Amino acid sequence: MTAADLPDDAVLVCIDMQVGFDDPAWGDRNNPEMEARVAGLLAAWRAADRPV
């Protein structure tokens, strides 16, 4: 899917993007690159002048 495939009123909603489980008791994360990927997604979305 490309930005051209999205409806004009599509929005990006990022939910629970925080350090809520940063405790050794939870073990290692399975997605260490999450922050960088979300940042890239937000940058691309904003560059396309889409609402967040």
Distance bins in CASP14 RR format, pairs under 12 A and 6 or more apart:
PFRMAT RR
TARGET T0000
AUTHOR 0000-0000-0000
RMODE 2
METHOD distances of the structure
MODEL  1
1 7 0 0 0 0 0 1 0 0 0 0 0
1 10 0 0 0 0 0 1 0 0 0 0 0
2 10 0 0 0 0 0 1 0 0 0 0 0
2 44 0 0 0 0 0 1 0 0 0 0 0
2 48 0 0 0 0 1 0 0 0 0 0 0
3 10 0 0 0 0 1 0 0 0 0 0 0
3 12 0 0 0 0 0 1 0 0 0 0 0
3 41 0 0 0 0 0 1 0 0 0 0 0
3 44 0 0 0 0 1 0 0 0 0 0 0
3 45 0 0 0 0 1 0 0 0 0 0 0
3 46 0 0 0 0 0 1 0 0 0 0 0
3 47 0 0 0 0 1 0 0 0 0 0 0
3 48 1 0 1 0 0 0 0 0 0 0 0
3 49 0 0 0 0 1 0 0 0 0 0 0
3 50 1 0 0 1 0 0 0 0 0 0 0
4 10 0 0 0 0 0 1 0 0 0 0 0
4 48 0 0 0 0 1 0 0 0 0 0 0
4 50 0 0 0 0 0 1 0 0 0 0 0
6 12 0 0 0 0 1 0 0 0 0 0 0
6 44 0 0 0 0 0 1 0 0 0 0 0
6 45 0 0 0 0 1 0 0 0 0 0 0
6 48 0 0 0 0 1 0 0 0 0 0 0
6 50 1 0 0 1 0 0 0 0 0 0 0
6 51 0 0 0 0 0 1 0 0 0 0 0
7 50 0 0 0 0 0 1 0 0 0 0 0
7 51 0 0 0 0 0 1 0 0 0 0 0
8 48 0 0 0 0 0 1 0 0 0 0 0
8 49 0 0 0 0 0 1 0 0 0 0 0
8 50 0 0 0 0 1 0 0 0 0 0 0
8 51 0 0 0 0 0 1 0 0 0 0 0
9 50 0 0 0 0 1 0 0 0 0 0 0
9 51 0 0 0 0 1 0 0 0 0 0 0
10 45 0 0 0 0 1 0 0 0 0 0 0
10 48 0 0 0 0 0 1 0 0 0 0 0
10 49 0 0 0 0 0 1 0 0 0 0 0
10 50 1 0 0 1 0 0 0 0 0 0 0
10 51 0 0 0 0 1 0 0 0 0 0 0
10 52 0 0 0 0 0 1 0 0 0 0 0
11 45 0 0 0 0 1 0 0 0 0 0 0
11 46 0 0 0 0 0 1 0 0 0 0 0
11 48 0 0 0 0 0 1 0 0 0 0 0
11 50 1 0 0 1 0 0 0 0 0 0 0
11 51 1 0 1 0 0 0 0 0 0 0 0
11 52 1 0 0 1 0 0 0 0 0 0 0
12 38 0 0 0 0 1 0 0 0 0 0 0
12 40 0 0 0 0 0 1 0 0 0 0 0
12 41 1 0 0 1 0 0 0 0 0 0 0
12 42 1 0 0 1 0 0 0 0 0 0 0
12 43 0 0 0 0 0 1 0 0 0 0 0
12 44 0 0 0 0 1 0 0 0 0 0 0
12 45 1 0 1 0 0 0 0 0 0 0 0
12 46 0 0 0 0 1 0 0 0 0 0 0
12 47 0 0 0 0 0 1 0 0 0 0 0
12 48 0 0 0 0 1 0 0 0 0 0 0
12 49 0 0 0 0 0 1 0 0 0 0 0
12 50 1 0 0 1 0 0 0 0 0 0 0
12 51 1 0 0 1 0 0 0 0 0 0 0
12 52 1 0 1 0 0 0 0 0 0 0 0
13 38 0 0 0 0 0 1 0 0 0 0 0
13 41 0 0 0 0 0 1 0 0 0 0 0
13 42 0 0 0 0 0 1 0 0 0 0 0
13 45 0 0 0 0 0 1 0 0 0 0 0
13 50 0 0 0 0 0 1 0 0 0 0 0
13 51 0 0 0 0 1 0 0 0 0 0 0
13 52 1 0 0 1 0 0 0 0 0 0 0
14 34 0 0 0 0 0 1 0 0 0 0 0
14 35 0 0 0 0 0 1 0 0 0 0 0
14 37 0 0 0 0 0 1 0 0 0 0 0
14 38 1 0 0 1 0 0 0 0 0 0 0
14 39 0 0 0 0 0 1 0 0 0 0 0
14 40 0 0 0 0 0 1 0 0 0 0 0
14 41 0 0 0 0 1 0 0 0 0 0 0
14 42 1 0 0 1 0 0 0 0 0 0 0
14 45 0 0 0 0 1 0 0 0 0 0 0
14 46 0 0 0 0 0 1 0 0 0 0 0
14 52 1 0 0 1 0 0 0 0 0 0 0
15 38 0 0 0 0 0 1 0 0 0 0 0
15 52 0 0 0 0 0 1 0 0 0 0 0
16 34 0 0 0 0 0 1 0 0 0 0 0
16 38 0 0 0 0 0 1 0 0 0 0 0
17 31 0 0 0 0 0 1 0 0 0 0 0
17 34 0 0 0 0 1 0 0 0 0 0 0
17 35 1 0 0 1 0 0 0 0 0 0 0
17 37 0 0 0 0 0 1 0 0 0 0 0
17 38 1 0 1 0 0 0 0 0 0 0 0
17 39 0 0 0 0 1 0 0 0 0 0 0
17 41 0 0 0 0 0 1 0 0 0 0 0
17 42 0 0 0 0 1 0 0 0 0 0 0
17 52 0 0 0 0 0 1 0 0 0 0 0
18 34 0 0 0 0 0 1 0 0 0 0 0
18 35 0 0 0 0 0 1 0 0 0 0 0
18 38 0 0 0 0 0 1 0 0 0 0 0
19 26 0 0 0 0 0 1 0 0 0 0 0
19 29 0 0 0 0 0 1 0 0 0 0 0
19 34 0 0 0 0 0 1 0 0 0 0 0
19 35 0 0 0 0 1 0 0 0 0 0 0
20 26 0 0 0 0 1 0 0 0 0 0 0
20 29 0 0 0 0 0 1 0 0 0 0 0
21 27 0 0 0 0 1 0 0 0 0 0 0
21 28 0 0 0 0 0 1 0 0 0 0 0
21 29 0 0 0 0 1 0 0 0 0 0 0
21 30 0 0 0 0 0 1 0 0 0 0 0
21 31 0 0 0 0 0 1 0 0 0 0 0
21 34 0 0 0 0 0 1 0 0 0 0 0
22 28 0 0 0 0 0 1 0 0 0 0 0
22 29 0 0 0 0 1 0 0 0 0 0 0
22 35 0 0 0 0 0 1 0 0 0 0 0
23 29 0 0 0 0 0 1 0 0 0 0 0
29 35 0 0 0 0 0 1 0 0 0 0 0
31 37 0 0 0 0 1 0 0 0 0 0 0
31 38 0 0 0 0 0 1 0 0 0 0 0
33 39 0 0 0 0 0 1 0 0 0 0 0
33 40 0 0 0 0 0 1 0 0 0 0 0
33 41 0 0 0 0 0 1 0 0 0 0 0
34 40 0 0 0 0 0 1 0 0 0 0 0
34 41 0 0 0 0 0 1 0 0 0 0 0
35 41 0 0 0 0 0 1 0 0 0 0 0
35 42 0 0 0 0 0 1 0 0 0 0 0
36 42 0 0 0 0 0 1 0 0 0 0 0
36 43 0 0 0 0 0 1 0 0 0 0 0
37 43 0 0 0 0 0 1 0 0 0 0 0
37 44 0 0 0 0 0 1 0 0 0 0 0
38 44 0 0 0 0 0 1 0 0 0 0 0
38 45 0 0 0 0 0 1 0 0 0 0 0
38 52 0 0 0 0 0 1 0 0 0 0 0
39 45 0 0 0 0 0 1 0 0 0 0 0
39 46 0 0 0 0 0 1 0 0 0 0 0
40 46 0 0 0 0 1 0 0 0 0 0 0
40 47 0 0 0 0 1 0 0 0 0 0 0
41 47 0 0 0 0 0 1 0 0 0 0 0
41 48 0 0 0 0 0 1 0 0 0 0 0
41 50 0 0 0 0 0 1 0 0 0 0 0
41 52 0 0 0 0 1 0 0 0 0 0 0
42 48 0 0 0 0 0 1 0 0 0 0 0
42 50 0 0 0 0 1 0 0 0 0 0 0
42 51 0 0 0 0 0 1 0 0 0 0 0
42 52 1 0 0 1 0 0 0 0 0 0 0
43 50 0 0 0 0 0 1 0 0 0 0 0
43 52 0 0 0 0 0 1 0 0 0 0 0
44 50 0 0 0 0 1 0 0 0 0 0 0
44 52 0 0 0 0 0 1 0 0 0 0 0
45 51 0 0 0 0 1 0 0 0 0 0 0
45 52 1 0 0 1 0 0 0 0 0 0 0
46 52 1 0 0 1 0 0 0 0 0 0 0
END
